[in-house]
Amino acid sequence: MNNLTDLFNSEFKNLYALEKECVEIFKKTQNEINDQDLLQIAKDLAKDSEEQLKLLQKALKEEEIYHDNVTDSVAQEMIENLKEISSQEIPQEVKDEAILGSFNRLNYYRMACYENTYELAKKLEYNDLIDLLYYEI
């Protein structure tokens, strides 16, 4: 990474990988949730991530930024935690609260990734991407 453009491309690809991973885990954990409010949160998060993923994929293609086989190592750790919680034989109330806590951590990380990429886009005057990256979760 030699300049802000390289950093932006890395952050942008990371954001795409994050949304891709979020879609999968938000859907997968739905089977382990009993609380109906939390289940709706999981469904909303999955839908939101799917929509963002499509927008990011389109933008990456338009900007000709290669993004296949990119993963987000920080998100991977949080997702592994969610998978572990989901597979545990613990009281359902405890499981639901643990999943909610993990959703919160993952969502705040998502917000940070959007913020970082948004700020770089502004600095680089990538005006066609600023609206996409100004994203409130």
C-alpha positions, -999 to 999 in steps of 0.1 A, spaced: 0 0 0 17 31 -12 -9 58 -13 -45 68 -3 -59 52 -34 -44 19 -24 -57 23 11 -92 32 -2 -93 2 -25 -83 -21 4 -109 -6 27 -136 -8 -1 -128 -45 -8 -129 -51 30 -163 -36 32 -176 -58 5 -161 -89 22 -177 -78 55 -212 -74 40 -209 -108 22 -199 -125 55 -227 -106 74 -254 -118 50 -244 -154 57 -242 -152 95 -273 -131 99 -293 -157 80 -276 -187 96 -282 -176 132 -320 -171 126 -324 -209 131 -310 -206 166 -330 -176 178 -362 -180 199 -369 -144 208 -392 -129 181 -378 -94 184 -343 -107 180 -354 -129 151 -368 -98 133 -335 -80 140 -316 -109 124 -340 -108 93 -337 -71 90 -299 -72 93 -297 -100 67 -319 -80 42 -299 -48 48 -266 -65 43 -279 -82 11 -290 -48 -3 -257 -32 6 -237 -61 -8 -254 -56 -42 -247 -19 -42 -211 -24 -32 -206 -52 -58 -220 -29 -85 -197 0 -74 -166 -22 -73 -173 -34 -108 -178 1 -120 -146 12 -104 -128 -19 -117 -116 -29 -83 -109 -67 -81 -127 -80 -50 -130 -118 -52 -116 -140 -25 -113 -111 0 -121 -118 36 -123 -96 67 -103 -111 95 -118 -90 122 -153 -99 111 -143 -136 108 -134 -136 145 -168 -121 154 -186 -145 131 -168 -175 146 -179 -163 180 -215 -162 167 -212 -197 153 -199 -209 186 -227 -193 206 -253 -206 182 -240 -242 185 -239 -242 223 -264 -262 244 -272 -233 268 -305 -219 280 -323 -202 251 -326 -169 269 -288 -168 274 -282 -178 238 -305 -151 225 -288 -124 246 -253 -136 236 -264 -135 199 -278 -100 204 -245 -89 219 -225 -103 190 -249 -87 165 -242 -53 183 -204 -58 181 -206 -68 144 -229 -38 135 -206 -13 153 -177 -27 133 -197 -24 101 -204 13 109 -167 19 115 -158 3 82 -183 25 63 -171 55 82 -134 48 73 -142 42 36 -165 72 34 -138 95 48 -112 82 23 -137 87 -5 -142 123 5 -105 129 8 -99 114 -27 -130 132 -41 -147 100 -52 -180 119 -53 -198 91 -71 -192 68 -41 -197 92 -12 -235 86 -11 -231 49 -11 -206 50 17 -225 74 38 -245 47 54 -263 47 87 -270 13 101 
